[in-house]
C-alpha cells in the first residue's frame, strides 16, 4: 500500500514481515482533486479545486475551489454528439 500525504499513516517497510509492505510519502508533491457539484438554494455550482503542492492531510472546509455558476457550465446529455 502507498500512503501519500496522509496523517497517521503506518510506518514504511519493504518486506512482507508482519503483513503487507507499506510505502509512506510524507507529502503529496502535486494533487488535482476532482470537480464536484454543490447547491445553494435553487442554484447549482461547479466547484473546481485548485492544484495543490506538497499537501499533507485533507483540505479543511473545501475552501480551495473556484465556484462556477451552472448557467456558465455546458452539460452534455444523450442527444449531444461528439
Buried (B, 14 or more C-beta within 10 A) or exposed (E): EEBBBBEEBEEEBEEEEEEEEBEBEEBBEEBEBEEEEEEEEEEBBBBBBEEBEEBEEEBEEEEBBEEBEBEEEEEEEEEEEE
